[in-house]
């Protein structure tokens, strides 16, 4: 069974989420504080996705996200944000989240986002060993790792999927909609900005100068292009 961590300090909301995720077939581990979340992650190393509320007593959801991502680049992370707080969405993604869901949300919406994240972060068992080498980059498609000039770059699974998409299509201008469909899936109905923020985060990791990118370049009014 797929195991999920739900970090939410409001018991009524957490119970609502847990009941619906259990009905959807997920094994749910609960936490009410950041400290409890870290302990549950230590006790349950098979957790694959974490649902994190932002407003928490003590350590907030951003810091929990940041620490989880530092220790585990592969776990999927979804932030629960307030509908009116636009910066919460951007900040959550920049600290390492893969997606966000705004409150109030329906159980069907949250479950669909979790299902999509599991599909994106799961490594197919039948992938053959292979590498894509372009310029200073070496992408290992079996281990799902990226090296730049021989140095490993820590990527989330979504960031890996973005890099692979670009390296599979060098020089091709890809629209934001196309990137969303290829990486998040055609059944994903989130906002286009999630692609922009993930690419901004990726540039920080791979570009020599993220403010003047030379690998992932912007095609103004359209999308992005991978060029070396």
N, C-alpha and C positions, 0 to 999 in steps of 0.2 A: 504493500500500500504506500502511496506517495505521502510523505510527511511534510507538514507545514508548521511554521511558528507563527502565532498570532500575538503581536505585542500591542495591547490596547488597555489603558488604565480604567476606562469606563466599563464596569462589569456588564451592564445591559447591552452595550454595543458588542463587546467581546463575545458574550453568550450568543447573541444573534448571529454573529459571523461563524462561530464554532459550530452551532447547530446546522447551519446551511452547508458548511464545508463537509461536515460529517455525512450529511445526506448525499452530497456529491461524490462521496467515496474517498475523501481525504482523511488521513490520520493527523489530527491537530494537536499541537503542543501549545499551551497557553502561558502568557507572561503579562504582568501588570506594570512592571518597571523595566528600565534598561538593564539593571543588575540581574533581575530574574531572567531576562532574555539571554544574557551572556551565559548564565548557568545552564539554562535549558539547551543552548547550543553545544555547550561542553558535554552535557549528558546525552545528547541526541545528535551525534555527528552525521547521521543520515538525513537530517533536515535538508530539503532541496530548495524550499522557497520560504522567505520571511515576509510577513505582512507587518509593517511598522507604522504606528500612529506617530504623528509629529509631536503633539503637545502631551508631554509626560511629566510626572513628578521626578525631580532629579535630572538624570541624563535625558536630554531630549532625543527625538527620533532621528534627527540629523546626525548626532554624534554616534548613536547606535549603528546607524547605517554606515558611517565612515569606518568605525572599528570593525564591523563585520566584513566590509569589503576589503579592508587591509589584510585581514586574516584569511579570507576565502574569496578569490576572484570568480568562483564558479557558481556560488549560490545565487538564486534569483531573489530580487528584492522589489517589493511593491510598497510605495508610501501611501498612507491615507492622508489626504490634504483637505483643507477647508475650501469650499468652492470659490470664495472671494479672495483667497490669498494666492495670487499668481506667482509671487516670488517663492512661495513654499514649494511649488511644483518644480521650478527651475533649480532651486537650492537642493532639493531632494535628488534630482537627477545628477547634479554636479557632484554630490557627495558619494555617488555610486549606485543609486537606485536604477532599476531597469524600466520601471513604469510607475504610474501613480493613478489612484482612483479618488475622485472627489466625493466628499460627504455632502448630502446623503446619497447613498448608492443602493442599487438593488442587488440582491444575492446573485441574480443571473449575471449581472455585469461583472461583479468581482470574480465569480467562478470562471467566466469566459476569459478574463485577463490572466487568471492563474493557469488555466488550461493552456493558453497561448504561450505563457512563459515557460511552462514545463516542456512544451514542444520545442521552443527555441534553445533551451539550455541543456537538453538531453543530447548526448552524443550517440548517433546511430552505431550499433554494434558491428555493422558490416562495412564501415568505411575502410577503404584500402589505404595503406601507407602511401604518402605522397607529399611533395613539397612544391610550393610556388615561390620562385625567387625573382624578385624585381628590384633593381637598384640595391639599396642597402638592406632590403627586407627579405627575410626567409620565413614563409608561413608553412608550418607543419600541419597538414590536414588530418593526420591521425591523432596527434596529441593536442590539436587545436591550440597551438602556441605560435607566437610571433617573436622573431629576433630582428634587431636592427644593428647592423655592423657587429654581429656575433653576441650582442647583449640581449637577454630576454626582457621583453616588455610585458608586464602583467596586465592582462585584459580580462574584462568580464566576458561572459559567453555572448552577450549581445554585441559588445565591441568587436569580438572575434568575427562574428557574422557580418558586421559592417565591413571590416577589412577584407574578408574573403570576397564579399560581393564586389568591392572595388577592384581587387586584384584579378578577379575573374573577368572584369570589364574595363581594362585599362584604356584611358583616353575617352571613354564614353560618358557624355553628360547624362546624369541620372536625375530625374525630378524627385522632389520630396515624396510625392505620392508613390513613385516607383520604388524608392528606398523603403518606404513604410511597408509596401506590399511584399517586397523581397525578404526583408529582415523580420518584420513583425507578423507578416501573414495577411492574406487578403480578407480574413475574417476579423482583423483588428480595426476597431472603430475609434481609436484615440485621436489626439490632435497631432497636426503636422510638426508642432514644435518639439515633440519628443525626438524626432530625427535630428533636428537642429542641435538640441542640447547634447545628445549623445555624440554627435560629430564634434561639437566644441570640446567635449571631455576627451574624446579620442585624439584630437589635435594636440592637446596638452601633453599627451603621452608620446606621440610619435614625431611631432614636428620639431625641427631645430629652433624655429621661432614661431610659436603658435599664433602670434599676432600678424605674421606674414607667412601663411602656410604655403609650402611648395609641393606637398604630396596630395593633400585633399584640398582642392581649390574650389572656390565658390563660382558657380555659374549664375550670375546675378539675375534675379527674377525667375529662376527656374529650379536650381538644385546644386549638385556638386559633381566634381569630376576627379578621378584619380589620375595624376600625371607625374611622371618622373623626368 
